[in-house]
């Protein structure tokens, strides 16, 4: 049972990590485009919720992995 928790946690962490990389690439693309301040601010404000959600998924997945290792 705890092996399943470890694998599910690892999968959730990978999804969160993919979201973090998506945020990095999106901001890097906006910086390369040399947008005006208002346009850059709009891009950053649209990326922040995704970034926070991705961090939440990564942390939740890592907590599942640690709990699975400790309990297993």
C-alpha positions as CSV (number, residue, x, y, z in Angstrom):
1,X,0.0,0.0,0.0
2,X,2.8,2.4,0.9
3,X,4.5,1.7,-2.4
4,X,1.5,3.1,-4.2
5,X,1.6,6.2,-2.1
6,X,5.3,6.7,-3.0
7,X,4.6,6.3,-6.8
8,X,1.5,8.5,-6.7
9,X,3.5,11.2,-4.8
10,X,6.3,10.9,-7.3
11,X,3.8,11.3,-10.2
12,X,2.2,14.4,-8.6
13,X,5.7,15.9,-8.0
14,X,6.6,15.4,-11.7
15,X,3.4,17.1,-12.8
16,X,4.2,20.0,-10.5
17,X,7.7,20.2,-11.8
18,X,6.4,20.3,-15.4
19,X,4.2,23.2,-14.4
20,X,7.2,25.0,-12.9
21,X,9.2,24.5,-16.1
22,X,6.2,25.8,-18.1
23,X,6.2,28.9,-16.0
24,X,9.9,29.4,-16.5
25,X,9.6,29.0,-20.3
26,X,6.6,31.3,-20.5
27,X,8.4,34.2,-18.6
28,X,11.6,33.6,-20.6
29,X,9.7,33.9,-23.8
30,X,8.1,37.1,-22.6
31,X,11.5,38.5,-21.6
32,X,12.9,37.7,-25.1
33,X,10.0,39.5,-26.7
34,X,11.1,42.6,-24.8
35,X,7.5,43.5,-24.0
36,X,6.5,46.9,-22.6
37,X,6.0,47.1,-18.8
38,X,2.2,46.7,-18.9
39,X,2.4,43.7,-21.2
40,X,5.1,42.1,-19.1
41,X,3.2,42.7,-16.0
42,X,0.1,41.1,-17.5
43,X,2.2,38.0,-18.5
44,X,3.7,37.7,-15.0
45,X,0.3,38.1,-13.3
46,X,-1.1,35.3,-15.5
47,X,1.8,33.0,-14.6
48,X,1.7,33.5,-10.9
49,X,-1.4,31.4,-10.1
50,X,0.0,28.6,-12.3
51,X,3.3,28.8,-10.5
52,X,1.7,28.7,-7.1
53,X,-0.4,25.7,-8.1
54,X,2.7,23.9,-9.5
55,X,4.6,24.5,-6.3
56,X,1.7,23.2,-4.3
57,X,1.5,20.0,-6.4
58,X,5.3,19.5,-6.0
59,X,5.2,20.0,-2.3
60,X,2.1,17.7,-1.9
61,X,3.8,15.0,-4.0
62,X,7.0,15.2,-2.0
63,X,5.0,15.0,1.3
64,X,3.3,11.8,0.0
65,X,6.7,10.3,-1.0
66,X,8.2,11.1,2.4
67,X,5.1,9.8,4.3
68,X,5.2,6.6,2.2
69,X,8.9,6.0,2.9
70,X,8.5,6.7,6.6
71,X,5.4,4.5,7.0
72,X,6.6,1.8,4.7
